[in-house]
């Protein structure tokens, strides 16, 4: 038996070595009898960059096969022809001696046989001195009958800094475009602004709603004790804010919580009430809009054209939404589904990746799960330090137990099984006595 085990171990090790050799970016990883693409990458550095980047890497993700190939900058790049997402990463030391990350991304790049040239323009990721999104619970819960329950979705914000931040004027928004359906929208404004169709703002005069370092802000869909209606849900009657819609559809009326204040609704596309996309096709973000509601709604309308291609033909379409300048946006979390993901709906300096609950469309395992920002350490006072690199793929733990389910010990599945664990981020265990 020992000889068989050693033989199997040797074969497994040998197989692993072969796989690693074929996964590298070396020329000999390609079959010489197959057509190949030679790629030259021109990286144009920002004009105001005063230091040379280190650890420069180029990553080619084959959109069709999912194969990811990584090169150090300067290496010879040969790949099979195809459709690729191309990203660049590096580190740079800023004048204040802090280390920042540089990133660039180009999606849907066609590499043809022979010579190819790609131009990338990286930017420096600098953490915004503001609140960040720590969690999005969009999938919802299930009733004991197995039917989906609506209204207990929420978004949590967090003060990741070392000083008080005032939440007055923070706008929660949802992208208009989905990550699962790509079109050539014209005019293309993504480099300057994000297209949105739901905006709800925290009211205040600038210093009314302080958020201390290490504190969370809970924004609920409906701020009630949902267990009264669905025993598999939880209590949101103590949320900090809720979004409330005055519905014009008599059969679909929203609930206005008596215990939770309402956000100031700037705009929403629906005539009934807004729900987070429960399959995770959208991007969510927060922004600080430096003008008042009336001026924004008057001046930032965005009209665009695109085409729908079907078996019956190609049909031109025109729609309108609102645009939110990238400079106003403080944080974005992009959500999608692996089996049908097509693109990111914001500029890469806002978010270079995406996170998820469920791996296929209409995944029944997505319920009772959220996306939560990763913890990378603890402050001296015991509050978490959360990761923020403007890349949802690496910043968030996907498909984990929502924090409200953990803290309240409520149901974590359709059978009503109570949650008995507590974590900082859905993964790292937290002592229960840490809950205030």
N, C-alpha and C positions, 0 to 999 in steps of 0.2 A: 504493500500500500504506500509506503514511503517513497519507493522508486517512482510509482505512478504519479504521486503528488509532485515530486521534483520535476518529472518530465512535463507535467501539465503547467507547472510554474514557469519552466524554461520556455515552453511554447507561447505562453501568455506574454512573457517579457519580450520575446522575439517579435511577436505580433505588435506589441505596443511600440517597439522601436521602429518597425516598418511604418506604422501609422503616423508616428511623429515625423519621420523623414518626408512622407508625402504631404504633411500638413504645413511644412515650412515654405518660405518664399523663395527657395533656391531654384535655379533654372532646371536642375535635373529632376524636379518634382513633376515636370510636364512630360507627357508622352511625345517624343520627338516626331512621331508619325502624325500627330494631330496638329491642326492649325493653332497658332499662338498669337497673343497680343503682347507687344512690347510697349511698356507704358513709361512715359516721362512725366514727372509731376513737378510743376513749377509752383513753389510756395512763396506767395507775396506777403511779406511781413508788414504789420501796421507801421505807418510812418513815424509814430511817436514812440516806438519800441526802442529803448536805450540799451537793452541787454540781449545777448545771444541766447536762444532757446536751447535747452538740454533734453536729452532722451526723446528725440523726435521719432515718431512712429507713424506709419501709414497703414491703414487697415482697409482691405477690400472685402466687402461682403457680397457674395453672389446672390442676387435677389431670387433667382430661380431655385438654386440648389441649397442655399443657406450656408454654403461653405465660406468660412472666414479665414483670410490669409493676411498675415501681418509682415511688414517689412520695416527695417530701420531706414530712415531717410539716407539716400545715397546708394543703397543697394540696387542692383539690377532687378527690374520688375518684369516678369513674364507670367502671363496668366492665360487661361482659356478665354476665348471671346465670349461675351455675354453682357448681361445687364448687372451693374454693380452700384452699391452705395459705397462711397469713398470718404473716409474720415482721416483726420490728422490730429495728433495729440503731442504735446510737449510741455515741459515745465520751464518757467522763467523766473528769475529773481528780480523783484521790483526794487526801485531806488530805496524804499524803506526797509529793505532786506527781507520782506515777506515773499513767500513763494506762491506763485499763481500758476494756473493751468492755461495753456493755449489750446484752442480747438478750432476745427473747421470741418465742414460736412458738405458733400455734394451727393444728392440722391439721383438714382436712375441714370447713371452714366453708362452709355453704350461703348464697350470696348470691342473694336472690330479687329479682324486679322491684320497683322502688320504693325505699323507705328501708330501710337496714340499719344496725345498730350492732354494733360489735365491741369487746370489752374485752380489753386486753392488759396483763399484769403482768410487766414486764421485771425481770431480775436482772442483777447485775454479775458478769462472768466474772473470777474471780481465780485465777491459776494455782496449783494445789496445790503445796505445798512437799514433793514426794515424787517417786517414780519415775513415769514415764509409759510408755505403750506406744509403741514406735517402729516396730514392724513386726508384721504378722500374715501368715503363709504358710499359707493354708488350702486352696488349690486342689490342691496336690500335683503330682507328676510322672507321667510316662508311662513304661512299660517299652518297650524296643525293639519289642515285639510290638504296641504301641498300646494295651495294657490299662493301666488306671489302677493306680498303685502307692500303697499306703497306709503311713503310719507316719512319713513324713519332714516332716510339718507341724510348725510351731513358732511361738512368740511371743517377740519380743524386747522387753525393757524397757530404759530409758535414764535415766541421771541427768542431767537438764537443768539442775540447780542448780549453785551454786558451792561446795558443801560435801558431805561424805560423808553418804550415806543408807544406813541398814541395811535390808536386804531381809527380815530376819526378820519373819514375820507377814504378809507380802504374800500375798493370796489371788487367784489367777487364777480367773475365773468365766466362764460362758457363759449367755446369756439363755435362758429357757425358751420364750418366744414368738418367732415368726419375723417378719421385716420384710415378708414376702411374703403373709401371711395375717392379716387383722385381724378381731377379734371384740370384742364388748362384754363384757369380763370383769367379773364382779361378785363381790365388791366391787372397785371400781377403786382400786388403791393406788399408781398410778404417780407421783403427786405426792409420795409419801412414801418409796416403796421400789421396787426393781426385782425382777422375778420371775426366778429363776435355777434351774437344775437340774444344775449341775456346779460344784464348788468344790474347788480344790486349793491348799494353803497351803505356803509356804516355812517350814520349821521353824527353830527357834532361840530363844535366850534374850534377844534384843533387840540384841545387839552381836556376833553371830557371823558375819554375812555383810555386810561393808561393800561398798558400791558407790561408787567415787570419782567426782567430777565428770567428765563426758565418757565414762563407762564404760557398757558394755552388759551385760545379763544375758540369756543365751539359755536359754529353757525349751523343751525338745523333747518331742515325743510319745514317740519312742523313741530313746534316746541311743546309737545304734550307727552303724557305717559302713555306710550303706545301699547303697553301691556294690557290696558283696559280693552282694547280692540283685538289685539293679537298677543296672546300669552308668550309667543316666541320672540317678541320684540323687546324693547327696553325703554327707559324713561328719558325723555329729552325735555322735560318741563323746566329743567334748570339750565338750559342752554343760554349762552350770552346773547344770541341774536337768532332770528328766523327770517326766511324770505316768505312773504305773504303776497298772494295775488288776488285782486278783486276780479273774480271770474265773470265773464259775460255769457257763460254756458250754464244754464240752470241745473243741468244734470251733473255738472262737474264743479262743485264749489270747494274752495279752499277752506281750511280751518285756521282761524286767527287765535293763537294761544293767548290766554289772559295773563300768563306769567312770563312770557318772553317778548322783548321788544322787537318790532319789525325793522328790517332793513329798508332803506329808501329805494324804492324800485325806480330805476332810470328807464329801463326798456326790457321787454321780453317778447319774443315772437309769438307765444301762445296766447289764445283767447281764454284759456281756462287757468291752469296753474302749472308752474315749472317744476319738473323733476329732473334730477341728474340722470344721464343716459345709463340705464341699468345694465347694459351689456358692455359699456366702456368703450364707446367709439369717439369720444370727444376729448378735448384738452380743457383744463380748468386753470384759472389763474387769478392773481390779485394785481391791482393796479392803483396808482394814485393819479387821478385825473385833475389837472391843474386849472380847469375852467368849470363853470357851473353847468348844471344839467341842461338848461335851456340852450346855452351856446353849443354844448356838445351835440345835442340832438339835431341842432340846426346845421352845424358845420361838418359833421363827420359821418354823414351818410355815404355809403359805398355801393355803387351800382356796377355790376359786372356781367359779363357774358361767358358762356361756356357751351359745350355740346354734349348731348347724351347719345351714346352709340348703342343701338340695340340691333337685334336680328332683323327688325322691320326697317331699319335705316338709321340715319344720323339726324338728330333734331336740335336746332339751335335753341338755346334757353337764355333768359335774362332774369336776374334777381337783384334784390337789394338787401343790405345788412348794414352794420356799423363797423367802422374801422377804429382800432385802438393803437395809437402809435407805440412802437416798441420801447421808446424811451420812457413811457409812462408805466410800463409793465414791470412789476417787482419779482414775480415768480410765476412759473408755469409748470403744471404737471400734465403730461400727455399720456392718454390711455388708449389701448387698442387691444386687438386679439390676434395672436400669432398666425392663425390659419388664414386670416383675410387682411392683415395689415398691408397698407400700401404706401403711406407717407406720413411725415409730420406736418402739422397744419400751422406751424409757426417757424420763424427764422431760427437757425441753429444756435444763435447766441442766447436765445430764450430757453431752448430745450433741444438737446441733441439726441435724446432717446425716448423711450416710452415704457410704461409699466402696465400691469394687467391684473384682472381677476378672471380666470378661465382661459383655456388655450384654444378653444374652438367657439364659433358663434353659437349663442344660446346654450353655453355650457351650464349644465344643471349644478355643477359643483361650485359655481361662483357665488351663490347665495351665502350669507353670513360671513363674507370675506371683504377685506378692504385693502388699499395700498397705503403703506406707512413708511415715512422717511426713516432711513437707517440712523442708528445712534453710533457715534464713533468715539465717545468718551463721556466722562462725567465732570461737571464743574465742581469746585471745592464744596459748594453747598448741596451737592447731590443731584442737581438738575442735569438733564442730558444735553450733550452737544450733538447736534444733528448734522448729517452730511449734506453739503450743498455745492454741487459742481455744475449745476444746470444741465444735468443729464439724468432723466428719470429712470433710465435703464440701470444705472449704478447707484442712484441716490435712494431708491425706494425698494422696500421689501414687498414683492407682489403677493397677492392672494393670501393674506394673513388675517388672523382674527382681529376684528375692530377693537379699538381701545375701550369704547363704551361697553361692549359685551364683556370684555375682561374685567373692567372696574366694577361693573354691576353684577357680575356673575350670572348673567342671563343666558338664554338658549343659544347654542352654537350650531344647531342643526334643526331640521324639521321635526325631529322627535322630542325636542325640548330639552336635550341634554345640557345641563348647566356648565358654563365655563369655569374651570377651577385654576387656571393659570393666569399669570400677570406678567407682562413684558413692557420694556421701554419702547419697542418698535415692532412688535409682532414676532420677534425672534429672541432678543436678549432678555433673559429672565430678570424680573424686578421683585425685590422683597415687598410683600403686600403692605407692610407697615410704611412703605414710602408713599402710599396714596394719601393725599391730604384731604 
